[in-house]
Amino acid sequence: MAEAHARPLARLIEELQKLPGIGPKSAQRLAFHILRSQEEDCRSLADAIVAVRTQMRFCSRCFNFTDAELCRICADPRRDNSTLCVVGEPSDVIALERAGVYNGIYHVLQGLLAPLEGIGPEDIRIGELIERIKDGGITEVILATSPTPEGEATAQYTQDVLQESGVKVTRIGRGIPIGADLDYVDQISIAHALEGRTQM
Amino acid sequence: MAEAHARPLARLIEELQKLPGIGPKSAQRLAFHILRSQEEDCRSLADAIVAVRTQMRFCSRCFNFTDAELCRICADPRRDNSTLCVVGEPSDVIALERAGVYNGIYHVLQGLLAPLEGIGPEDIRIGELIERIKDGGITEVILATSPTPEGEATAQYTQDVLQESGVKVTRIGRGIPIGADLDYVDQISIAHALEGRTQM
């Protein structure tokens, strides 16, 4: 039996398998698709992969992904700068924006507290959050980390450190099933959770 | 509500969604994964995508994909050059090779007859197959196109045109469920099908 694939094909299959949720069979299907597509389309995909890594950076204010100094939300003058929603990841911002009911701004922690994995407050953007609150102008902080153990611990910790600031701190409301990943919750549940938020 | 993604991210998600089996949610997950990976890994994936398209071509003998003049199977002196297995697609070669019981060579038709879609004998590599048989040295042709309507029609047509050549023509044996795509059949069924092939 000869080796199944010529080298460039084997290499692409190997690279594709490194992506999350792509097994050997999917990787082969994708590789054959790419092999058959127009060279222009291949280059367009390849360019997009490199561009996303080289052109994207973190918003200097909220730490969401952006291709400019400020992300689109922070740069939008129509957003309510007095309400700050704290989330774990940029994908959570997208999930909340999809619900279409929130008009405030965000703070992306870029992680959640996970003591067992050695992730403490200094490893996520909590220090930067405290600075933003100190700078003034924010009257309410909505803790919208996912209701997982890590998300709950992060919300609790954040509430503790913000207690002295005098700012109103709320936790995203019920409506999100416990243990669920915010990024997978339907838009209506997210809208309910935002509307039904409670003071901590 | 601001636009959900910055432009480079939106563009990558759009490109990923063009791939088969990748929906909006998977595309977003993959894009965020790529965004978070090392720049070196991104470039490696991007290079592999372009390389597969620019370095791969068709084997001048069997029309399988290859990165050289001849594919690895045609170039392998240990393969039995008197037995020729006819398949529709390069992925079928991989499926047959995985079974590990075949030591002959291949001919990839690069398609199957589909009159309703306007795909006739002149659109696939049947002419080249006839030439290979005429060149001599081949004593058996195994028709291993998938047992779908198109694969059966292609096998029947190929048998008809090869009838006068005097070469033994066999059809891949039972063991493959009717209607199944060869590329998805388990290795043992493929091994049985090869062993139980019958003369047409």
Interface residues (C-beta under 8 A of the other chain):
Chain A: M1 A2 E3 A4 H5 A6 R7 P8 L9 R11 L12 E14 E15 L16 K18 L19 P20 G21 S26 Q28 R29 L30 A31 F32 H33 I34 L35 S37 E39 D41 C42 R43 S44 L45 A46 D47 A48 I49 V50 A51 V52 R53 T54 Q55 M56 F65 T66 D67 A68 C71 R72 I73 D76 R79 E89 P90 S91 I94 E97 R98 G100
Chain B: M1 A2 E3 A4 H5 A6 R7 P8 L9 R11 L12 E14 E15 L16 K18 L19 P20 G21 S26 Q28 R29 L30 A31 F32 H33 I34 L35 S37 E39 D41 C42 R43 S44 L45 A46 D47 A48 I49 V50 A51 V52 R53 T54 Q55 M56 F65 T66 D67 A68 C71 R72 I73 D76 R79 P90 S91 I94 E97 R98 G100
